[in-house]
């Protein structure tokens, strides 16, 4: 069966097979959604894919204060607004997990774990990152039960209880401020010192129900049926401590979600996509955008910037290939 994209997505008379697109965008975070908006406004036949609900890491952010024009907004609310805009413009969306991109007669085949295969002239990869784990004893045992990676999602269960935060960057400090307003007591443990925004660090240090252990490495999560404590060791003195806690949140960095793209030759030694200023990779017709890219700053605004550039570059590439 063939379809023609002309009335809603532009005025092209090019005939397309079912599951065939000019551009497929893998990942529906801010980068992917922005790319889809620019692509459909450029009259491209576009498909947006994600294995989870649209929004990416934004969904797990309590407050966004630095996205111009939005004021102070809940991250999930901002993600919903972005996705609603893609739907208003008519961007097709599919729940699917890309596991491989193959070349087929000058076109790209996106093979998905769920069984679908999509074909496109160009692909934008905007799959983002996953929270990094510590890999210490007890972590796997309590993961998802007493150890969490989303304070907004799971913080409410620690109302008037003890909780621990692991990490000292912006996300760890910001989410600690949120948890401290819920929990009876919060203990923050970080391998280095607090590296977050100084104003946020000062605010956290001033809270009466917060204890901070800097320069401590996590050794083990302890407990029989439920999490009871965290063993940690000072990297300066070697002294060990045990922090009693009923729950823990880890904010220790991110890992790129790029396993499916290793065959493309576009990743650096850390697993991030190497792309130029137009988001073009070494593989023709493959573009990277957002947190999956090797870059200096990972923010919503930089992800949106990447998505817009990638869509424009993809549009040029597709026009050249016709």
N, C-alpha and C positions, 0 to 999 in steps of 0.2 A: 504494500500500500504506500502511496506517495501523498504528501501534503505540500501545499504551497503557502509560504509565509508572505502575506501581502497586506491584509486589512489591518490587523492589530499590531503586528510587529514590524511594519515597514512596507515598502512597495516593491520588494524583490520578487521576481517571478521565477526564481530558481526552484526546481522541484526537489523536495527532500523525502528520503525514505523515513519510515517510522524509526524513532530513536536516533535520527541523524540531525545534527545541529551545526551551525557555523562555529559556535563557541560553547564549550562546557566549562563551568566554574566549579571547582571542587572545594567546598568549604563555605559555609554561610555565616561567617563572622562579619565584622564591619568591613574588612577588605573585600570579601567575596560579595557581600550585598551591594557595596558601592560599585564594584566592577559590573555587577548585573544591571544596575541602574544606568550606568554609562553605556553599556553594551546595547541595551534595548532601545535607548534613545538614539543610538547610532543605527537603528533598524537591523540589528543582527538577530538572527534566530539563536536564542541563548537558552541554556538550561543551567539551573543552580542546584547543586547536590550537597547534601550533608547527611551524615549518619545519625545526627542528633538534632535537637531543636535549634533553629537559627539563633545566632547571637554570639557563639563562641565563648571566650572567657568573660565577656562583658556581663553575661547572665549572672556570674558569680561575684560581681562587684556591688557592694552595698550602696555606695554613693559615687557618682561621677561628677566632679566639680570643674573639670578642665576641658569639656567639649563645648566649643564656642556656640552660643545661642541657646543652649539647653539649660543653663543655670545649674543648679544642684539637682540631679536626677538619679533615681535608682537605676542601676545597670540593666536589670531585666526590663524595666520600662523603656529604656532607650533602645534596647535590642528589639523589642516588640514594635516600636515606632519605625525603626529601620526596615524591618521585615514587612510591615504593613505598606510601606511606601513601594517596596518591590512588587507587592501583590496588586496595588493600585495601578501600577504601570504595566502589569500583565506578565511578570517574569514567572515562567514555569519553575516549580520546585519539586524535587524528588528526594525522599529519604533513601539514601544509598551509600554504601561504603566502598570507595574506590580501592581496589587492591593491586591494580596494575594499569599502566598506560603502554599500549603497543602501537607500532607503526603499521599502517595498512594502506599501501598504494598512495602515499603522500598524505594520508589522513591519520587521525589519532583514534584508537579504540580504547575507551575507558571501560575496563572490566571490573565489575562490582561483586562483592562477596555474596550479595543477595541473589545473584544470577543474571542481573541485567547487564547488557553491553550497550554503551552509547558511542556514537561516532561523531567526530567533530573535526573541523579544519584546524582549530587552535584550542588550547587548554590553559586556563589560569588555575594554578594551585594555590589555595589559600586556606590550608588545613590547620594552621596555627600550631599550638603547643599543648603539651600535657604537663600537669604538675610533677615535679621531680620527687622521687622518694629517697629515703635515707638508706634502706637496705640493711637495717640492723635487726637483731633478734626481737621477736614479738611484734614487729610492724605488720607483717602479713597476717598474723593471727587476729589482730584487732582492727585491721583495715576495714573501713566502711561501717564498723560497729562503734568503736570508741576512738578511732583515729580517722580524721576527716581532712578534706582539702577544700572545703567551701563553708566558710563561717556563716554566710547568709542562709545557705541551705540547711545546715545542721546545728547552728549555734543555739537555737531556741531551746533545745533539749537540755542545755546546761544552765538554765535559769536557776539562780540561787545555789549553784553547785561549783565545784572547783574545776578549772580547765587550764590547759597549758597551750602556749603558742610556741612553735619552733620556727625560728627565722628572725632576721633583723632588718629586712628591707622595707620598702614602702608598703607593699601589700601586707606583710606581717604586722607592721605597726598600725596601719589603718584598721585592719580587721581585729587587732587586739583592743583598740579603742571601742569598737563595736561590742566585742565579747565582754569587756570589762563592765559595760553598762548592763549586762545580763547576768553574769556569773557572780557568785559570792566572792571568789578570788581568782585571779589570773596570774600565772607564772609564765614569763617569756624567757626562752632559752635560745641563745644564738651563738654560733661558732666564732663570730667576730664581735664587733661592737654594733650599735644601732647605726645603720647607714641610711635610714629613711630621711625624709624632709625634717630638718631640725625643729620646726614648730610642732610637728606631729610627735616627735620624740619627746620634746619637753612636756607636752600635754600628757603623754602616757606616763612619763616618770612621776608626774605630779599626782597621779591617782592613788588614793590610799589603799586600794585593794589589788594593787599590781606589784609583783616582785620580778626583777629582771636579773638574769644570770648571763653576763656576757663572757665570751671566750670559753665556752663550754661545748664539748662535743657529746652527742647523744650516743650512749652505749647500748641501751636496751629499753624496751617497753616491758614492764613487769605486771604480773597478775595471773590468776588461775582461770577463772571463768569470765572475768571482766578486767579492764585496765585499772590498775591500782597505782602505778607509779612510773616514773621515768628515771633511769640511771644515766648520769652524765658525769663527765670528767673535765676539770679545768685544764685548758691547754697551757696555762702559765705555771700553775703549782702542781698539777697532777692529782690534786685532791678530788675524790669522788663525792657526789651528792645524789640523793634520791628525792625527787619531787613527787609528793603525793598528789595525784590528780585522777579525776573520773573521766576525762576526755582530753584529746589532744588534736591540734590543727597544725598541719605542716605547710609552710610557705617558704620553701627553700630553693626556688628557682623553677625553670621550665625545661622540657625536652621537646624538640621539634617532632611533629607528627608526620614523618616522612618515610616510614618504612616501605610504603607502596611505590616509592619513586626512586629507589636505589638503582634500578636498572637504567635510568635515564642519563646518568653521568652529570648531574647538575648539583649535587650536594657537596658541601665542604667536609672537612674532617670531623666537625661537630654535628653533622647531620642536617645543617640548615641549607636552604637553597641559595646559591650564588646567582645574583641577578644584577644587571646594570641599572643605570638611572631610569630606563624605560621599562624596568621589570622583566627584560628579556633574559633568558638563560642561554646556556651553550647549546641546548637542543632547540632546533628551529620549530616555532609554533608552540613552544611551552614557555609560560610566563609564571613568575612567582609573585605573591603579594601578601603583605601583612607579616605577622609574627613568625611565619615559617621562613622568612628571608633572613639572611645574615645582615644585620643592621645595628646601628648604634642606639636607637631609641624605639621601644615597643610601646606605643600608646594608641588609643582609638583614632586620634587624628592622623597619625602616621600610617595606620592601616588603611584608612579611607583614602589617603593620598596615594598609596601604593595601588589600591584597587582602581582608582580613576586612571592612573598612568597605564596600568596593565591593560585595561579595556581599550584605551586609545591605541596602544601599540598592537594589540591583537586585531583591532579593526583594520589597521594598516596592513598587517600581515595577511589577513584574510582577503582583502581587496587585491593584494599583489598575487595571491594564489589563484584567483578566479581566471 
